[in-house]
Amino acid sequence: MMQRIFKMEDTQKATMYSKPLFHFWASYIAAVWAFLFAAMSFYWAAGGTAGVATLSPDIVAMGSNPWFIAVVWGTAVMKVAAGVFVLALVQRWGKHFPRWILLTTNWSMGGFMVLYAGANFAVRGLMALGILDTPASMYSAAAWWHLILWDPWWLLGGVLFCAAAWMGQLRPEDIHPGNSRLEMDDES
């Protein structure tokens, strides 16, 4: 009987350590997504030119305009902030923020990204079916890059942020009361 109890405790400990990590994978991947996206914006704001062929010629033409450069710097900072907010769902320092703010922010960001990518895919699909007129600019290389790179990139980010928010609703203490990974980290 004693041997049985020890085996059960070992199983409980293994579950205790593995479940919270599994439930939080989306936050870490979403943060990497946001920081990579931010790095690209910082690079372009600093004057980098690699990858600008994937952008609309109208956007590239604005690249030397000081106000537009400021906007690109601003979007880079916002992408870093998005990465911080999604990490706050799973990091100890995230406990300093009201949970509802973190969840609402991450759900909103994810929803916006999914809607943005979905709307772009829908419009391009309607154009391909001949339901909507296709403007001449849609035959450019930038339009194809948007379709094969940027729209899927935004969709991926949206799905990751929504998954992080959904999984973020499951706090470690909800999964294993009194045995959360966050509480165990405090003890070490």
Long-range contacts (C-beta under 8 A, 24 or more apart in sequence): 15-176, 16-176, 16-179, 17-181, 19-172, 19-175, 19-176, 20-172, 20-175, 20-176, 20-180, 20-181, 20-182, 21-181, 23-167, 23-170, 23-172, 23-175, 24-89, 24-90, 24-164, 24-167, 24-168, 25-167, 26-160, 26-163, 26-164, 26-166, 26-167, 27-86, 27-87, 27-89, 27-90, 27-164, 27-167, 27-168, 28-87, 28-90, 29-160, 30-83, 30-86, 30-157, 30-160, 30-161, 30-163, 30-164, 31-83, 31-84, 31-86, 31-87, 32-83, 33-83, 33-156, 33-157, 33-160, 34-79, 34-80, 34-82, 34-83, 34-86, 34-157, 35-79, 35-80, 35-83, 37-79, 37-153, 37-157, 38-76, 38-77, 38-79, 38-80, 38-83, 41-72, 41-73, 41-75, 41-76, 41-79, 42-73, 42-76, 44-72, 45-69, 45-72, 45-73, 45-76, 53-141, 53-142, 53-145, 54-141, 54-142, 54-145, 54-146, 54-149, 54-150, 55-142, 55-145, 56-137, 56-140, 56-142, 56-143, 56-146, 57-140, 57-142, 82-109, 82-161, 85-109, 86-160, 86-161, 86-164, 89-164, 89-165, 89-167, 89-168, 90-168, 92-182, 92-185, 92-186, 95-182, 99-171, 102-168, 103-165, 103-168, 103-169, 106-161, 106-162, 106-164, 106-165, 106-168, 107-161, 107-162, 107-165, 109-158, 109-161, 110-157, 110-158, 110-159, 110-160, 110-161, 110-162, 110-163, 110-164, 110-165, 111-158, 111-162, 112-158, 113-154, 113-155, 113-157, 113-158, 113-161, 114-155, 114-158, 114-159, 114-162, 115-158, 116-154, 116-158, 117-151, 117-152, 117-154, 117-155, 117-158, 118-155, 120-146, 120-147, 120-150, 120-151, 120-154, 121-147, 121-151, 121-155, 124-151
